[in-house]
Amino acid sequence: MIGIVGGIGPIAGVDMYKRIIDNTIAKSDQDHLPVLLASLPGEIVDRMPFLLHGEGENPAYGIANVIQMLEKAGATLIAIACNTAHSPGIYDVLLQKLHQDGSKVDIVNLIDISIQEILKSQLAINRIGVMTTTGAYRARLFHQSLEDAGLTPVFLPYERHEELIHKPIFRIKASGDSVEEDVVNTLNQGIEELREAGAQAILLGCTEIGMVEKSLNFGELISYNPNTIMARELIARYSPKKLK
């Protein structure tokens, strides 16, 4: 069974599950894959204070608890519907905790498969513009991963990133499906400035941004949505013949 760690934020887990449905070959309810979505936001503390200031509990422990709940319920293949939660200071501790507790689940790393997808496309692109939270920005999550893959990460200067990308992300978290037009306009300004900085493609490095992907203006830039990439990867691993 597939298990999704949701709740960080809540709508992002729902979005990932919907993308699994959208990418599954099915003619009836029974043709769809078994999926457990655990949206337990109260179990997992905010990632930002920990990543930005080292304050409070490491969110890894709450995520581990949710994964173990999913495992006890029968999930064997796990996705975490949050890019920022894959920052090494969280993700590495999570893996260590699960190993210590004897967990046997297979966790698919959202960042790794997203970068693999960029490389697999074999397009003549190298400079990848990244739209993500300030926590992931400061933790250098995408900087290191992209550089290790031989790609060049492109970020806005910190102040512009905070204004044009991070703040809109948290407004999407607060608004759910009812995203205001000025939020989309602000994100589009961020895309434009990434383009001006030399980006050849855009990685939607926060699940909330991926939710408004169809409203964004990428122009000639290629966009990569980790939630879609993850949904297709989960299907491919769990039941390859079901993948559209």
C-alpha positions, -999 to +999 in steps of 0.1 A: +000+000+000+011+036-007+013+060+022+014+097+020+026+119+049+003+149+046-005+178+068+027+198+059+007+216+046-027+198+045-037+207+010-004+195-004-010+159+007-045+161-009-029+174-041-004+146-042-031+120-038-052+136-066-022+135-089-019+097-082-055+093-092-050+115-123-020+095-135-035+060-128-051+039-156-085+030-142-120+022-155-136+018-121-132+026-084-116-008-078-089-002-105-073+026-084-043+019-062-046+016-024-034+048-008-034+060+028-032+097+033-023+107+069-030+144+073-020+150+109-007+186+111-007+186+149+018+158+150+045+177+131+059+210+143+066+239+119+097+234+098+107+271+096+118+278+132+139+247+133+156+253+099+160+291+103+169+294+139+175+259+153+146+264+176+122+238+190+119+201+182+132+186+150+101+180+128+118+146+119+104+130+150+068+139+142+072+128+106+086+095+118+056+090+141+032+095+112+052+072+089+051+045+116+013+050+119+011+044+081+033+014+083+012-002+111-018+004+089-002-015+060+017+011+040+050-001+025+058+027+001+060+062+016+060+097+001+063+129+022+043+157+006+067+185+016+099+196-001+113+214+029+109+183+051+137+168+029+163+193+041+192+172+055+188+185+090+153+169+090+154+141+065+187+125+077+174+125+113+141+110+101+159+081+084+181+075+114+150+074+137+131+050+115+162+027+112+166+027+150+129+018+154+132-011+129+109+004+102+109-015+069+091+011+047+105+023+014+106+061+015+108+079-019+129+110-018+110+139-034+141+159-042+161+130-056+134+119-081+127+155-091+163+160-101+164+126-118+134+138-139+153+169-150+183+148-160+161+122-177+145+148-199+178+151-218+171+187-227+198+212-233+192+229-199+216+234-171+204+265-151+175+256-129+155+283-112+141+272-078+110+284-061+109+271-025+105+281+011+130+303+030+137+273+052+148+252+022+167+282+008+187+288+040+193+250+044+207+250+008+186+219+001+183+225-036+217+242-040+236+211-030+213+185-047+214+203-081+251+210-080+258+173-071+238+164-103+260+188-124+232+214-127+234+251-118+208+263-093+194+298-098+179+316-069+167+352-064+186+373-039+174+365-004+152+396+001+135+391-033+131+354-027+114+362+006+090+387-010+082+370-043+083+333-034+082+325+003+054+349+014+031+337-014+037+301-005+024+307+030-006+327+016-015+296-005-012+274+027-037+297+044-061+300+015-064+264+003-081+263-032-091+300-030-058+315-041-061+353-047-050+368-080-023+389-064-006+358-050-003+344-085+009+377-099+036+379-072+048+343-081+048+353-118+071+382-109+094+358-092+094+336-123+102+366-145+131+376-122+145+340-123+143+341-160+162+374-161+188+357-138+194+331-164+171+302-155+163+278-183+137+258-163+118+262-131+116+236-103+085+241-082+103+233-050+073+237-027+042+216-030+020+246-026+034+263-056+028+232-076-009+235-068-012+267-087+010+256-116-017+260-143-021+297-133+016+305-136+032+321-166+064+302-174+067+315-210+094+295-228+107+280-195+101+243-187+085+237-153+090+206-131+064+198-105+077+175-078+042+164-067+034+152-103+068+135-105+062+118-071+027+107-080+040+090-112+070+075-094+048+059-067+026+044-094+056+031-113+070+015-083+038+000-069+020-010-100+038-001-133+011-013-156-013+013-140+008+043-150-007+065-177 
